[in-house]
Amino acid sequence: MSIISEKPDITFSRPMMGVVIGSTRISTVPGISAAGPTPELTLATSVLDGEIIVNGKITSAPVVPVSPTGCATPATLTRAMAELCGLQPFVVNAGVAYPPSYPALDVYGACGGDPREGDAVPDAEALYIRGQTLGTLLGQHSDFLLLGESVPGGTTTALCVLRALGYSANVSSSHVEHPASVKEEICAAVLKRIEDEGITDPLAIIRAAGDPMMPVCAGIASTYPNTLVLAGGTQMLAVAALVKALGGTPPRLATTVYVRDDVNATFEKTAAEIGTTAWFVDPDFGNIGHPGLARYCAGEVKEGAGAGGALWLASTMGHPKDAIWEKIREFMKDYS
């Protein structure tokens, strides 16, 4: 039994799976992100996600990567599916608060700032160019690239960027109770600054309001010569919108039904407005027998760290639902 509604019309023989990690100070605003036990500790989440994705476990810190309610980071799903597919995933460090302890492709960015206070990504143009270099490099070693992201607080920067690019979008959240009022308050302040300063250039919008992951992913997408699929929800919609605003063809996306069905978000509507295709995976976590994963069905986490795309890729590569579930259960024993 498949967990995807339709098998995509793509073929490949040399797939690669990567995740671009980044941090933004927006994640430390109370109530914004569930991707960490406290708001301040969300700044460590992306680099720890990367450690799980690259190494299969966390050894650099005495932590268990779960939300305040015990919901394991989606990076565990990404790594489990990479193992099932026989792939060694890679991480791109777009700019994090704490340095990785594992091998990563580094574009020498910095942790994103609070866009209410000033430019969030001062080196956005340079990060885009460095992403372009990576896109060319990765294209020489693969014919398919699944590209995910891990940026706590990134749905809020995505909201700012999508609105600044002209989309009337609402974004998803890692919380069950969507902190829409907090996000809208932040977004209103950021959009006022963008309007007051007359910022219209796409990369200047990222510089003002985005996070370091966005220009890196857009740069990779602009030069990767083969089939590329963005693994993620509303944050990757912002990347697709940026690629389009820069004159490119917006990449296709793969994400979970938990993002698609989020009544607080406009995922399908915004994807259609951008002009891209999205594929959805339904891992049926309500019946998998794991209480932390069951919370995905209740609206917590929903997606992240490339998890939806990784589940989609495993199914696309022919792995049935039973095998996917078995691998997830086996891997999650260390994160219960």
JOLIN-V375733 format. One record per residue. PSI is psi in radians with two decimals (none if undefined). Layout:
psi: [PSI/PSI]
This chain:
psi: [2.32/2.67/0.09/2.56/-0.53/2.51/2.15/2.64/1.14/2.57/2.59/2.80/-0.26/1.25/2.64/2.64/2.15/2.74/2.24/2.10/2.58/2.87/2.68/2.42/-0.32/-0.51/-0.31/-0.07/2.14/2.30/-0.15/-0.82/2.44/0.14/0.99/2.73/-0.46/2.80/-0.76/-0.62/-0.15/-0.38/-0.31/-0.22/-0.81/-0.70/-0.56/-0.64/-0.81/-0.63/-0.71/-0.76/-0.72/-0.80/-0.30/-0.12/2.91/2.13/-0.17/-0.25/2.59/1.13/2.69/2.11/1.44/2.79/2.99/-0.39/0.07/0.27/2.04/2.55/2.47/-0.22/-0.50/-0.66/-0.70/-0.81/-0.72/-0.74/-0.59/-0.75/-0.74/-0.65/-0.06/0.55/2.50/1.85/2.70/2.82/2.42/2.17/1.77/-0.36/1.78/2.88/-0.48/2.40/2.52/2.66/0.21/2.90/2.30/2.58/2.13/2.23/0.14/0.79/3.11/2.84/2.34/2.53/3.07/1.99/-0.19/-0.36/-0.24/-3.00/2.25/-0.62/1.40/-0.52/0.58/-0.76/-0.74/-0.69/-0.64/-0.78/-0.70/-0.61/-0.68/-0.70/-0.74/-0.68/-0.76/-0.79/-0.86/-0.56/-0.38/-0.19/0.14/2.80/0.04/2.34/2.11/2.08/1.99/-3.06/2.71/1.83/1.62/2.38/-0.04/-0.35/-0.46/-0.75/-0.60/-0.72/-0.81/-0.79/-0.80/-0.76/-0.73/-0.50/0.00/0.16/2.41/1.00/2.61/2.47/2.93/-3.06/2.67/-0.17/2.67/-0.87/1.83/2.16/0.95/-0.69/-0.67/-0.77/-0.75/-0.65/-0.77/-0.82/-0.72/-0.74/-0.70/-0.78/-0.59/-0.73/-0.71/-0.75/-0.77/-0.59/-0.03/0.63/2.14/-0.43/2.35/-0.82/-0.48/-0.58/-0.73/-0.76/-0.72/-0.69/-0.11/-2.69/2.85/-0.41/-0.66/-0.92/-0.54/-0.84/-0.74/-0.67/-0.78/-0.81/-0.54/-0.38/-0.22/2.13/-0.16/-2.70/2.15/2.34/2.23/2.21/1.74/3.01/-2.12/-0.47/-0.68/-0.39/-0.67/-0.67/-0.80/-0.71/-0.64/-0.78/-0.76/-0.76/-0.46/0.10/0.11/3.09/2.14/2.29/2.77/2.79/2.71/2.23/-3.06/2.80/-0.33/-0.55/-0.82/-0.71/0.08/1.95/-0.30/-0.21/2.93/0.81/-0.98/-0.70/-0.79/-0.69/-0.73/-0.70/-0.63/-0.52/0.57/2.91/2.45/2.40/2.59/2.53/2.38/1.68/-0.08/0.85/-0.26/-0.35/0.13/-0.28/0.41/2.02/-0.63/-0.74/-0.52/-0.43/-0.33/-0.68/-0.43/-0.04/0.08/2.52/-1.20/-0.72/2.94/2.72/0.49/0.17/-0.83/-0.75/-0.64/-0.72/-0.71/-0.75/-0.74/-0.75/-0.72/-0.60/0.08/0.09/2.16/2.90/-0.72/-0.73/-0.66/-0.81/-0.79/-0.76/-0.72/-0.82/-0.76/-0.80/-0.64/-0.13/-0.56/-0.11/0.41/none]
